[in-house]
Amino acid sequence: MYIIIFGPPLAGKGTQSKRIIKDFGLTHLSTGDVLRAEKSQKTELGIKASEYSSKGLLAPDDLVAEIVEKFYHNNKSNKGILFDGYPRNIDQAKHLMNVIEGDGGKIDKVIFLKVPKEELLKRAIKRAEDENRNDDRDSEIVITRINEFGNSTVPAINFMRDSGIETIEIDGNKSIDDIYESIKSELK
């Protein structure tokens, strides 16, 4: 089973991902986690990624695609993979679809957690206080991240939906448990 979870920053993807991987036995692919692991292992890919992150830049699509592809091939024999943080744009969506379909598989579902911008901003303030996250303290930075999701990732979601991948929109403005019950009922 190959599932992608999407949502704007602060939508609760990480929280819901933990529950999904526990209950469904999926391997979790968080591109951020994989990039950090590649860097700490000083792999060729990790060294390349470090060159960008040391300058405060995002790793380019081709590098992230290579890392995701390597992860996929190393973990495809498990029960499946939950992709979290990838794809972020249409080119990455096409790449992921080609990798999985080229291997005889398919993306089973796309989960899209939808949360109003006002709620995301409230969550940013709370997370900044609770977890001492400086990246959530500045509302302008949070809004930029939310807008980036809308400008780049939402078109990727629409592209996959238009390509025939079942896409489920979940109201991410409910309680954590209610959100998960909605997700769980869709995955069974």
N, C-alpha and C positions, 0 to 999 in steps of 0.2 A: 504494500500500500504506500503510495507516494502522495503526500499531502503538503500543501503550502499554506502557511498562516500569514495573513497580511493585516495590517492596521497601522494607523498613523503612530508617531511617537506617543508613548504613554497610554496606548489603547489596551494594554494588558496582554500582549502577545507572549511575553516571557512567562507570566503567571499561568496562562492557559496552556502553553507548550509543555510545562512541567507536568501538568495533569494528563495531557494527551499521551505523552511518551510513557508515563507510568501505567496508565490503564490499557494502552493499546500495544505496548512493547516496541514502539518505534525508536529508531535512532534519531537523535536531535541534531540537526545541522543548523547551528547558529554561525553565520559567516564571521561574525566578530570573534567568537570562540575559536573557530578554525584558524583564522588569521593569527590570533595570539599564539596558538599552539605551534603553527608553522614558524613563527618568529622565535619562540623560545627554543625550538628544536634546531634552529639555525639552518633550516632546509633552504635550498636554492629559492623556492617560492617565498619563504619567510624573509629571506634577505632582501629580495626585491620589494616585498610589501613594506619592510622597514624603511626603505629609502623614501617611500611616499609618506608614511605616517610620521616619520621624524621631522617632516616639513609641514605637518598638519594637513596633508592632502589625503583624500580618499584614494585607495588603490584603484587603478584603472580597470574597466570592465574585463579586458582580456586576462588580466592577472587573477581577478576574483573568479572568473569563469574557470580558469585552469585549476584553481584551488578547490572549487566546488566539484568539478569533474573528478578530480583525484579522490576526494572524500566519497563521492557517489560510488566509484568503482571499488573502493576499499570497504564499503558498508552495504552494498546492494544485496548481499545474501541474507541479511537480517530480515525481520518481518516487514521492514519498510523504513522510510525516512520522512521525518517532518522537517520541511525546509522553513526556516525562520530567518528573515533578513535577506533572502534571495529568492527570486529575482527582484531587483529594484527598478528596472526599466524594461522596455520592450525588447531591446537587444538581448538582455540577460534572460528574459522569458523565452525567447526563441532558442537560445543556447540550451537552456535546461530542458525544454521540450525535445530538442534534437538529441541530446545525450540520452535521455530516458527512452524515447521512442526508438532511437538507433540501437538500443540494447533490448528491444522487444517489449518494453514496458510502457506505461502511460501514467500521467499525473491523474490520480483518482479524484481529488477534490481540492478546491481552493476555498479557504475560509477567510472571510473579510470581516474583521471587527470594525464596525462603524461607530464612531464616537464624535459628538459635536465638538467644535473647536473650543467653545467656552469651557466645557468639561475637561478637555485636555489641558487647558491652561491652569485650571484648579488643581488637577493632578500633578502638574509640574511643580507648583508651589509646595504642595504637600510632600512630594518626593524630595524636593530640594531640602526641606526641613528635616524629614525623617531619615534620609540617607546621606545627607550632606553632599548632594550632587550639584556641583557648581554649574554644570551644563543646563540645569533646569531652573536656575535662579533668574536668568535674564529672559523675560517674556519675549523680547524681540528675536532671540536665538531660537526659542521654542517655536515661535510662529514661523520662522524661516524653515525649520525642520518639518513642520506640519505642511507648509506650502510646497516644499520639495517633494514630500510624499504625494501630494495632490497632483503636482505637475509631472512627475516621473513614474511613480509606482501605480497610481490609479489607471493610467493608460495601459500599463502592463497587465493589470487585473482584467481590464476590458478586453484586451487582446486575447488573453487566455480564454475568457468566457466566449468570445466570438469564434475561437478555434474549437469550441465544443467541450471544453473542460467544465465540469459541474462546479459552479461558483455559488457558495452559500454566504449570504450576508447575515451577520449576527449583530443584534443590538448590543454594542459594547458599553452601553450606559446603564446596565443593570448590575446587580450584585455579582461578585466573582462566581458564586455557586450557580446562580441562574444562567450566567453566560456559559459556564461549562456544561450545564445540563442541556442547553441548546446545541452546543457543539457535539456532545456525546450522542445525542439522539440522531444527529445528521451523519455521524460516522458509523453507526451500527448498521 
